[in-house]
Amino acid sequence: VEKDFTGKISFKNVSFTYPDTGIEALKNVSFEIEKGQFLAIIGRTGSGKSTLANLIMRMYDVDSGSIQIDGNELKGLNLHSYRNQVGFVPQEVFLFSDTIKNNIAFGLDQVEPGQVEQAAKNAAVYQNIIDFDLKFETMLGERGITLSGGQKQRVSIARALIKEPKILIFDDCLSAVDTKTEEEILGNLGAIMKGKTSILIAHRISTIKNADKIIVLDEGRIIEQGTHQQL
Ligand code: ATP
């Protein structure tokens, strides 16, 4: 997987029902995104956006249809090495009562010198961290400091970037921050996403002007697909 992994994603007639509730969250969804491209997904609450992201992360297997990564069935890939190449920024940030460093390096087997700092720089949160007395050793959580919403979001982005993933997924992570913070983060996103296949789930249309492709979901179906100009 590792060597040739480029990050092209294709969905072919994918349907998925949550086994516990019987809710049919995605219905016959097909699309393709080339390596290095930026796909945006919009749609009302409950339309299936997070489900689509969850399926790419392979939290669940599809009921019918197929998901392919670089032309290979996602089902057939080694889950551990695949997930190591996918950076996921969830809707809600989860931080631990631990140092900033350990929060960013979370999930890595081994940390190279400078790796945490570089990820923080790429996520545009390095300067904020350096401004704390204890810098990367600053404790977060109950016994530590509280970061602002935008800072938390960027720590979460740094955590996704530290793996140098080929695929980046942002699950609606910007709707929780104010517009000013959103702009600040988006300003850096272009550079972050360069050369990576990126998927951004968003609420605000303004967030996704630069997408190569936009998918509009409604009740689990793709109702529109195209560029910002086309839609
Ligand atoms: P939002 O914008 O509110 O995050 P969304 O477009 O991301 O919504 P999904 O979270 O994918 O929508 O939800 C699609 C449908 O699947 C909804 O009806 C939802 O209630 C249901 N659903 C989502 N997650 C689960 C789950 N873990 N178990 C069962 N049903 C779920």
Boltz pocket constraint, residues with backbone or C-beta under 6 A from the ligand:
constraints:
  - pocket:
      binder: B
      contacts: [[A, 18], [A, 20], [A, 21], [A, 23], [A, 24], [A, 25], [A, 43], [A, 44], [A, 45], [A, 46], [A, 47], [A, 48], [A, 49], [A, 50], [A, 51], [A, 52], [A, 172]]
      max_distance: 6.0
